């Protein structure tokens, strides 16, 4: 486990943590939260420093940090440099052990005869034959298609490079995984896939995220950094908010009670300090006052407070697409689009990556002309359009106040400063050139400029990508109070659910109203992913006899080379061996199924069922065993969530539960592998019969 004991950390002369104490255990999924600048990234850097990795060294001023020496860490960095390495190769390099062995086996000229056998054995022990498949599955989950696997990393945009970096991180054989804003460049279907992946990961995960729904669906603990303290809460983000508010209310009551007591003591001291008969009592009250610990009043800590102005003029419809074909060439991407934006429109656009959501947005705002059909806007249209391009187009050398001045005419500086303060531009930041701003600050400034212009239609394309939780909450509140129309594309499910009244689905070149809520859309995406996986399996069957790519070790070649380097002894591959079946439809037979009588067909089907029955029973029994293990692990997780368990007096109980958890997790892994092998065997058997 990871243990912090009374840890204090300073960076650049500023104290970030004081007296931090907590424990994190294998299998925990932990959300790391706190305002910007409180030290979340520093905590990651400290963990990386202690594990011998990371670019920035962070040391503790006091206290102790304990991490098992055998643990391996994977960290999702925030930048990916240009590289000529192919995408699939870059992702595979995340599994350092596999990559090193595979590189050696790919060029045996540098390896001695004695080493070849050892390398083959190591490759088999880490199940290296399935590693490329695992990499392909991760890339598919994050939105890459197979045609992109061989493209160079430098050929991808910044957002897609970040996806590659996440895929590389997920490939690691890590005990501890540190994920910093993993959902920032993902669309909703990729986020849903990532949630499933994290929940299945057996190691310890610590994730920084501003996506509340993502945290609710993945973490069971929250590590919150606030006022130089780090507090560990049990539960997901919603439970954390509820528990924290209860603590804040209790602390506020304690503060108010303390203030009343201090006022009483101050009054006594003031009245009787000079009187000899009361001097002793007054001195006693002074010492009592000095001993009282300072309790901070719990104020509303969201630094963002703004609202949209009431639109000046509106008519209906404000924007209208009728029977429109939309695309970038003569071939339309979207067909027969019919979208009408009225003053009370609140549309959320849904669709897989590449389905055409951004294309539709560009058509609605007039950036992209229609190929056929009509596009009309009202004379009263006042558009507020937010996208990444708007952020990038900010005047790099201008300050927030200067940009506001260009829009505000004779408005006083005091009023502009007050307005910008609602977006947390205060003090020196108001007079700082935007080129020095973070992505979050640029997003907030772009929103501020839009709000000031009093739009009657807001078209927002991923407005929350760079916003923290507090700004997202403030934006949600402001949009709920907005009296104009809203068209929204976002992977933030909380924002969509709280702002949009209707959902439109962009899929297969058409736009239609989605009958359901955002949770139903998640189920729809899951079904589509299963359909796609089934199609991929069908394609794999057709191409299974094609030659494997040379860049990855071929399993048959490995087996032959292993035989040659073990003095003729046959390697024990029984664990991964597939049962060989005689094909009832021999290739030499001229009789086809269509020519068989009904009685012969029934007999053939019975023979096939008899041959596959043992494998089917194995699959059924393994699935039952996995269900039982899952139930036991869930029960153990509940027990390990008990904070009393981590007291010194219960150390033996804790170690016993952790040993049991480790044993069950190993059993779960073994059963999963057995299930996969059995299902593969059954699939091959059925393919031979078909």
Secondary structure, DSSP 8 states (H G I E B T S, - for coil): -EEEEEEEEEETTEEEEEEEEEEE-TT-EEEEE--TTSSHHHHHHHHHHHTT--SS----SEEEEE--TT--EEE--S-----SSBHHHHHHTTSHHHHHHHHHHH-GGGS-HHHHHHHHHHHHHTTGGGHHHHHHHHHHHTT--GGGTTSBGGGS-HHHHHHHHHHHHHTS--SEEEEESTTTT--HHHHHHHHHHHHH--SEEEEE-S-HHHHHHH-SEEEEEETTEEEEEES-HHHHHHHHHHHHHHHHHHHHHHHHHHHHHHHHHHHHTT-GGGHHHHHHHHHHHHHS-------------------S---S-SEEEEEEEE-SSSS-SEEEEEEEE-TT-EEEEE--TTSSHHHHHHHHTTSS-EEEEEEEE-TT--EEEE-HHHHHTS-TT-BHHHHHHHHHTT--HHHHHHHHHTTT--GGGGGSBGGG--HHHHHHHHHHHHHHTT-SEEEEESTTTT--HHHHHHHHHHHHH--SEEEEE-S-HHHHHHH-SEEEEEETTEEEE-SS-HHHHHHHHHHHHHHHHHHHHHHHHHTTTS---TTS--HHHHHHHHHHTTTT-----TTT-------SS-TT----GGGS-HHHHHHHHHHHHHHHHHHHHHHHHHHHHHHHHHHHHHHHHHHHT-GGGGSGGGHHHHHHHHHHHHHHHHHHHHHHHHHHHHHHHHHHHHHHH-
